[in-house]
Amino acid sequence: MNVEFDALLKNQIWSLVPPSPNQNIVGCKWVFRIKRNADGSIERYKARLVAKRFHQQPGVDYDETYSPVIKPTTAIYGLKQAPQAWFSRLSNRLLALGFHSSKSDSSLFICHTNTVKIYVLIYVVDIIITSSSSVAIDQLLSSLQADFAVKDLGSLKFFFGVEVIPTTNGVLLSQQRYIKDILTRTKMLKAKPVTTPMASSTSLSAYEGEPFPDHTLFRSAVGALQYLSITRPDIAFCVNKLSQFMHKPTLTHWQSVKRLLRYLKHTIQYVLHIYRSSCHRLQAFSDADLAGNRDDRRSTGSFCVFLGKNLISWSCHKQATVARSSTEAEYKALANTAAELNTNQLVDLLTKPISSNRFLQLRTKLNVLSIPLGLRGRVKDKDRDSPRLDEIKEESPLETNTPAAT
């Protein structure tokens, strides 16, 4: 607490002023947190003095106020405008140091010179810095310390539930501890493991099964699984399917959640391997089912994108409209994949240009892009996607390969 309070005084966060009877007074409180390492051990104890932002209601007054009160000279923790004010101040400082905001992520700042590349990723008050030069990192930290209270935690090991494990040829991204926490909260830590996330015969519906009594537990579990899927593409389909029943879960849906948790217990050691590679070949694979949803007969489209041999993006979502044929469903999935493959999302991250050819592989035997433009309107509901695909093919060559169906 003393460290936090001294930091607030050092940065002149407030000034004492007499309270005004005509103004609403915003209270404050101490919030205590435990920062843990990847193995669950305690790293340090944190204390934060935060404002009670629920007091910030326009037109509402409170009888009890603190005296004397303070007039904040800048935003502090807890105020509704605090995150925006902090990000604005930090981003302006980085821009002044020669950084620019990435096109793919506004929280990612990049500085490229002839000899040095620096990347700064911001998540509220936690920052990841990586560079081709350790000297450049030290210089950046020195510049930031002139304006901010910066604590260097060393090499990246653990970041918001994701453990970063360095290897000789890259890094491993693991959420093993996060999985254990989910299993503990759902009382599934001692459950019997299974080898698949969902039975092939499972067909979920919103209108079958007894209502599940604890909606909060269901939503909490599925929400945690959604976050877990950022490093576990193998559960993306199941999580997407279960997320469609948040509003009215049934016992059948909960059984599917438990089945997925049992699979996670069996595969708790699975990690996402990011390889160190100079290969910048961009590849994507897309697929779709036909009318897989029993309730509205909509199809589910999916894709995965590789940069070299690194899996960098994946998605599995129910399509917005009903497809009348497998060709139409796969074509919509292809259009979504082509949009994801927009090279502008990667051009400011790479030190070398990517290959001009980009590959989209479909399991279907029909190569839709080979259909003449005049005939594409006969394949229902593809008219909105066709122009987009044509534009992408004109901007940079788009080659489609069709592997044999299995």
QUIRA-V815284 format. One record per backbone hydrogen bond with DSSP energy under -0.5 kcal/mol. NH is the residue of the N-H (numbers start at 1). CO is the residue of the C=O. Records with the same first field share a line. If there is no record, write none. Layout:
NH = CO  CO
This chain:
5 = 1
6 = 2
7 = 3
8 = 4
9 = 5
10 = 6
11 = 7
12 = 9
13 = 8
15 = 71
17 = 69
23 = 20
26 = 24
27 = 25
29 = 50
31 = 48
33 = 46
35 = 33  44
37 = 41
40 = 37
43 = 35
44 = 35
46 = 33
48 = 31
50 = 29  48
51 = 77
52 = 27
53 = 51
55 = 52
56 = 53
57 = 55
58 = 56
60 = 57
69 = 17
71 = 15
72 = 70
73 = 13
74 = 13
79 = 76
82 = 79
85 = 81
86 = 82
87 = 83
88 = 84
89 = 85
90 = 86
91 = 87
92 = 88
93 = 89
94 = 90
95 = 91
96 = 92
97 = 93
98 = 95
99 = 94
100 = 110
102 = 105  108
108 = 105
109 = 107  120
110 = 100
111 = 118
113 = 116
118 = 111
119 = 130
120 = 109
121 = 128
122 = 107
123 = 126
125 = 123
126 = 123
128 = 121
130 = 119
132 = 117
137 = 133
138 = 134
139 = 135
140 = 136
141 = 137
142 = 138
143 = 139
144 = 140
145 = 141
146 = 142  143
147 = 144
148 = 144
150 = 148
152 = 150
153 = 151
159 = 162
162 = 159
163 = 161  174
164 = 157
165 = 163  172
166 = 164
167 = 170
170 = 167
171 = 274
172 = 165
173 = 272
174 = 163  172
179 = 175
180 = 176
181 = 177
182 = 178
183 = 179
184 = 180
185 = 181
186 = 182
187 = 184
188 = 183
189 = 183
191 = 188
194 = 262
202 = 199
208 = 205
212 = 249
215 = 213
218 = 214
219 = 215
220 = 216
221 = 217
222 = 218
223 = 219
224 = 220
225 = 221
226 = 222
227 = 223
228 = 224
229 = 225
230 = 227
231 = 228
232 = 228
235 = 232
236 = 233
239 = 235
240 = 236
241 = 237
242 = 238
243 = 239
244 = 240  241
245 = 242
246 = 243
251 = 210
254 = 250
255 = 251
256 = 252
257 = 253
258 = 254
259 = 255
260 = 256
261 = 257
262 = 258
263 = 259
264 = 260
265 = 261
266 = 262
267 = 263
268 = 265
270 = 267
272 = 173
273 = 271
274 = 171  272
275 = 273
276 = 169
277 = 275
280 = 278
283 = 281  306
284 = 359
285 = 304
286 = 361
287 = 302
289 = 300
293 = 298
294 = 204  292
297 = 293
299 = 321
301 = 299  317
302 = 287
303 = 315
304 = 285
305 = 313
306 = 283
307 = 310
308 = 281  306
310 = 307
311 = 309
312 = 305  310
313 = 305
315 = 303
317 = 301
319 = 299
329 = 325
330 = 326
331 = 327
332 = 328
333 = 329
334 = 330
335 = 331
336 = 332
337 = 333
338 = 334
339 = 335
340 = 336
341 = 337
342 = 339
345 = 342
346 = 343
347 = 343
349 = 346
350 = 346
355 = 280
358 = 397
359 = 282
360 = 399
361 = 284
362 = 401
363 = 286
367 = 365
368 = 366
370 = 367
371 = 368
375 = 372
376 = 372  373
378 = 375
379 = 376
380 = 378
382 = 379
385 = 382
386 = 382
387 = 383
388 = 384
389 = 385
390 = 386
391 = 387
392 = 388
393 = 389
394 = 390
395 = 391
396 = 392
399 = 358  397
401 = 360
403 = 401
